[in-house]
Amino acid sequence: MPGMSRKAAVALAASASIALFATACTGQSDGGGSDDASKEQTINFWHAWSAPGEVKAVKSMVAGFEKAHPNIHVNVVANMTDDKINQALRAGGDKAPDVISSFTTNNVGKFCSSGALVDLNPFFKKADIDPETTFPKAMNEYTQFDGNRCTAPLLGDAYGLYYNKTAFEKAGISSPPKTWSEFEKDAKKLTVTKGDSYSQLGFMPNYHGWESTTEHYFGQFSPTYFDGGGKSNVAKDPAFTAGFTLQKKLVDELGGFKKLETYRSKLGDEWGPKHPFHTGQVAMQLDGEWRLGMAEEAKPGFEIGVAPLPVPDDQADQYGKGYITGTIAGIAATSKKQNAAWEFIKYMTTDTDAVVGFANDIHNVPSTLAALKSPKLKYDPRFKTFLDIASNPNSTTTPASINGGTYLVTLQQFGYDYESGRTKDLKAGLESTAKQIDTDIAQAK
C-alpha cells in the first residue's frame, strides 16, 4: 500500500492551493535533445515517495532500467515535494532533476503552461508510441493541458466503495448498491443511532469525511468542469446540480450536518489503524485502492467487501466506473540530457514488465492498458475491482487547469457551505462559484 506520506500529500494538494509555477523556462525540446542517449551519462530523478518500502520499490525499478540501459545511470532523490521540485526546475543546474515524478495531477496545468516540463508528444511520436492506445482514457487526459503532454502517467489511484460484509448481512443487504437510490437506502438501513449519536453510521457523506471530496463524488456523475472556451461549467452542467442535491439529501437523511460532524470529530484519523471503517463505526467508505491493505493490516473484526461506487440512477448502465488520479512523471525543460531522460520516462511509464513490477511493489493501479491485463500482476482478488475501474472507458478524472487545483478547492468550499446550510440557494451558489473559478483562472494567465 502507498505510505501515509504519499496519500497525505495527495489529500493536502486537493485541499490547498500550491504556489504558482515559474512562468518562463528555457530548454524546451522538440523530441530531439542535444545529448546522445547511447553514450555514458548520469541523470537525476526526483520523486516524492518516502516510506521505506516505496523507496525500495523505486530503487528496484531504477535497477531494472539501468540493466536495460547500462550506459545511463540514475541518481535518485526521494521525498521531494512539488514546492521543492518547482524551485529546482526554476533554478536548473547540474544537481537539478532531469526527470521528476509528482503525486499531484492537479499541478499538470501549471507544469505544462509554465514550460517547466517539456512536451512529451514529440518523444512519443519519435518512439512510435500512441498514448491514446497505451494509457487508460482518464490517465491519458490528466497528463496533458491545452494539447501539451508535459507528463506521462506513472501508476494510478482508482476510487471505489468499501463495505462491511458483516454489517450488510446483519442489515439484510445481500449485495453492494449499484445506483444512488440503492446506496441511499442502504446507508440508512446500516445506520444505528445511539442517543443523540450513532453506534454505527452507514456512510459519512460530509465533504470533510476523509476521501469524500466533491471531485471524488462527482466522478460518478461524469461532469464537464469547463466548456469549450475554458469557462467554468459548474453552473450549467446538470451533473453538478444532481451531485450536490443528492449528497445534501443524504446528509439530511442520516441525521443532519451538525449531528454527523459531531460524530466525525470523535472518530479516528484517515491514516491510522483507528480509521472508522476499520473499527466498524462506519459501514461503507468511499476510498482508493490503497485502503484495502491498510484496512486488512488493522485486523478488522469483519470481512471487507470492495465494489465500484454507485452511479446516479439515470446512469445505471455505466455502473463500474470511478474517479481516477495518480502519479505523473516528466522531463525538466532545463535538463541538458533530455534524450537520456526520455529513455528513463519511456521505460518507467510504457514498459509493461516495469509498470507491472512497480505496481506489485507499491500496490497501486498500473498505468497502461497492457499492464492492467498482465498475468504477472499480483493482487488480492478484491483489488481487481480497482483494475477494472481504471480500465473502464467511462471512468473520469478532473481536468488540468492553469492554476492547478484551485478550482477544485473553490468548488469544495461551496460544498461545505451548501451541506452545512450556510448557503441555501444551490443555483445562485453554483453561479457565484463559476464566476470565482473564472476570475481565478483569468488572474493566473
Helices and strands as residue ranges (DSSP letters): H 4-15, E 41-46, H 52-68, E 72-77, H 82-91, E 99-102, G 105-107, H 108-113, H 121-126, H 131-134, H 137-142, E 152-164, H 165-170, H 180-189, E 192-194, E 197-203, H 214-218, G 219-221, H 238-253, H 257-264, H 276-279, E 282-288, H 291-297, E 304-307, G 313-318, E 324-331, H 338-350, H 352-362, H 369-372, G 381-383, H 384-391, H 406-420, H 426-444
